[in-house]
Amino acid sequence: MASAIQNTSQTMARIVRMHAADNVAIAVNNGGLPAGSVLDAPFASGLKLRDAVPQGHKVALCLIPKDTAVRRYNVAIGYAREDIEAGSWVNERMLHVPAACALSDLPPATGANTVWHNEALTGYTFEGFRNPDGSVGTRNILAITTTVQCVAGVLAQALKRIKSELLPQFPNVDDVVALEHSYGCGVAIDAPDAIIPIRTVRNLALNPNFGGEVMVLSLGCEKLQPERLLPAGSIALRSIENTTETSAESTDVIRLQDDKHVGFQSMLDSIMTSATKHLDRLNRRQRETVPASELVVGMQCGGSDAFSGVTANPAVGFCTDLLVRAGASVLFSETTEVRDAIAQMTARASSPEVAQAMVREMAWYDAYLARGQADRSANTTPGNKVGGLSNIVEKAMGFIIKSGTAPITGLLAPGEKLQHKGLHYAATPASDFICGTLQLAAGMNVHVFTTGRGTPYGLAEVPVIKVATRTDLAKRWFDLMDVNAGTIADGEKSIEDVGWELFHLILDIASGRKKTCSEQWQLYNALVLFNPAPVT
């Protein structure tokens, strides 16, 4: 993919085109371009703007006749409703959205013949917490899992006491978090799709940042019983109400309805007693030098704009390739935002089985949306459109770049846990909170989040590195953005420069040498489960 930026001077009308075959380019200047601006880029020499074009929005480089494809990334992102004159502002109201790509006759997987022309990247390490199962955490956190929302109020009060009374006694423990959710009761627990929220809650408890310490708070009468959430063979359960059991000491279940709990304070006392034991074990953990291959990095975007596919996502894609070359695992997700890039995905699959799994997940999601009388076009937000993204096709083309160029070696259905290294498509909805929750369940230990419109999104369970697509955003939200990819559009840095910057920052963040802006301000969003099953 080639891009051409007109020039780097803030006083000149600057535009960027992503491919030589594109018939539109986007306005780079902060504040946009006024009508009458004259462009002198080689591909638009002397073109005079007929309309004012907001920053990030598209300008027609030539006459685009009615029903002709409007091309960006050398992809038809829409078809002109009427003739579009050269120099006109091209926005979503002027375009017909293309039909979704068929899920048949797609480019075949390259399989065992895949040759990725990149050498292994060796010698990179970080300081992490090695877990009994071999995984590595980037933070040392006590997580308390809930089986039902009914216990959330009690747990909230317990967390206040744990943080004020216990955490100061255990300086090697970073935090205590509640894995609370709205599932567990009033649900069709045996419905086929109920496995998605159940395995998500199960695998959240096993995230590497929690050190193998599983503490479960149950009410007692809920449908999602602890034994169903964590069946024999997944984690051995030991109820602290029955100390005669001989299962793993690192797992406790507290049931609030048990007879021993006489009054609210006794419930808090049980939680505090259990938490003390877990905190003591976590406090003994020490960071050690581990290879970069132990990273599990989730890639996500929110509040996307037209610069996402020009600056932040290409830089993240370059970093993705660096991580994969270093032997790490990378997750990219958001089904509706890659649906229109499925042909690119199957062509990069490492085997026909991986390609077919991706097609299966896309088809499942198509059917899921259809049941709700919606389709992928419902994805784009008002903010996306203000930022210059006309529709879901344009958004998808800018999104897929963050996955880099490496072969896609695996697919995770929603809520599944990562089993091997490499680049994986983790199928999730595009919702920031649901995607982040599912990537946590997959085993993510570092999160990278790109944004053009800006969002204070963060997670208590894992460090979230925020990458701004524009310098204007990075300057205005100077204490909320960790990386400014807008320097690429400014002509100050290359995609490769920012990709390497992000790679080194990931190692520093994973080692605890630095904190993200979200961590510094403790800006943490709630976990949100994906539950496509009925609620009774």
C-alpha positions, 0 to 999 in steps of 0.5 A: 500500500502506498500513500502520498502526503502532499507536503509537511507544511501546516500552511499548505493544503495537505491531502493523503491518498492510500493507493495510486488507483484511488479516486479520493484522498483525505484532507490532512490539515487541522480544521480541514480545507476551505473551498477554493484551496488549490492542491498541488500534489502530483496526483492532484496538481492544480485541483481547486476544491469546490467545497470546504472539506473537513479534516479526515474527509474525502475529496474527489480527485476526478469526476466520479460518474453516478454509479461509479465506484468510489475507491480508497485503499484501491477498494470500492468503499461505495458507489456514487448516488449522483455525479461527483465533480472533481474537487467535491467533498465526498461524504456518506450521504453521497454513497451507496454502501456495497453489499457484503462480500460473499462467504464463498469462492474466497481466496484460498489459504496458503497453508503449509506453503506460506512463506513470510519474508521476515526474519525472527526477531530475537533478544527482546525481553521483558520483566514478567510474572511467571505462572504455574501453568507457564503463562506470564503476567504483566501485572500481579492482581487478585481477581475475585470472580462472581457467578451472579450480579446479585453479589456485586454490592457485597463485593464492592464493599469488600473491595473497599476494605481489601484495598484500604486494610489489606493491600498495603500489607502486600506491596508486591500486589498491584491491585484487587479487581472484581470480575463482575457481570450481569450473567448467572441467573434469569438466563437460559443456562442450557441454550446452545449459545449460553456457552459463550458467556459461561466460558468467558467468565471461566477464562477471565479467571485464568488470565495470566495477570491473576497468577493462578489465584481463583477466588469465586463469590457466589450467592448460592441459588443462581443458575450458574453454580460454581461447579458449572462455571469451573467444572472438574478438570478446568480448575479444582474447587475448594470451598472455604466453607468445607475445609475437608476437601483436598483440592487446589489451595489456590481456589476458593468459593464463598457462598453468601447463602451458606448458614455460617453467614449470619449478617452482612459483616460475616459475609465481609469477614469471609471474603477478607479471610479468603483474600488474605490467603490469596494476597499472601501467595501473590505477594511472594511472586517476583518479576523475572526476565522472560522473552518477548514471546510471552506477550499476548497483545490484544489489538483494538480500536474505538472512536475510529476516524479516517486517520485510523487507517493512515497513521495509527493502525498501519503503525500498529500493524507494523508492531504486530509483525514485530511481535509475531517475529519475536514469537509473541501472540497477537489478537485482532478482533471485531467481526463487523469491522473485518467482515468486509476484509474477509477475502484478505483474511482467508488469503493470509490463513496458515491453513484451510482449516483456519480459513474455514473457521474464519468464514464460519464465524463471519456466517454465524455473526451475519445470522446473529445480526439478521435475527436482530433485523440488523446488518454490519452497516449498523456498526458505524457511529456518528463519531466515525462519520464526523471523523470522515468514515463514510461506511463500514467498508471504509472502516474495515479497510482501515481496520484490517491494517492493524493485523499486519502482514503475518500469516493468521495461524488461529481463530478463537470463538468468543470466550475461548482461551488462546492455546498457541502462539502467533497471530490469531483472529479472536472473534468478538463483537466490535463493542469496545467493552465486550471486545476487551472482555473477550480478549482478556478471556483469551489470555491478553496481558497487554492491550493496544487501543487506537482512537481518532475521536478520543476515548478514556477507555481503560481496563483494571485487569490489563494495561491499555496503551492508547494510540492517537491517530491525530496530533490534534487529539494527542495534544488536547488529550496529552495525559490520556494518550500514550502514543501519537501516531499523528506524527506520521501524517505530519511528516515527522515520523514514518510508520516504521518509526511509530511501530518500533516506538510502540513495540518498545513501549509495550516491553516497558509497560509489560515490565512495569517500568512504565504505566499507561495513562489509563493506569495513572488515572485509574480510568477503568471500564466495566467488563461486559459479557457477550450473551447471544442466548435468551434471557428468561 
